């Protein structure tokens, strides 16, 4: 049995950690180009956190954007 807290930084609980994705991972998940992810980020449609490794996106934000895009796709022209 593995202790999941073994990889948790001191002072953080597992509940505080949120899965994050890179721009490439977001692009793959949404089936769009990394450039389109950048455009959505600049437009303020996809929140991110700036880190020393670059921008990281919360999985929950990516899922919300995917649902929004899916809703618009199925809604058809207005």
Steps between C-alpha positions, in 0.01 A plus 500: 500500500635842405470806722362774272626771735860393437515727195317793659717804576519602866214727601273376221225245514402280211167688483685830442684366197321531168594311188670735257571471130752652264395686185575191292292280726211749484527503120485122488208485744298759305615374159627845401844640421734634769472836319120495553558429871724808509228706329237383749738587783563851366126551449443416868291194422746256659648590840855395579765517767845631414774273635877478451422221254254716302125532498301219656128452462265343755331187374165626633531820289583297191200273563274804540621644169448163332141489628440857381635416154289183488186692595562759228567229242171322572299822530548572130466841336289756681 
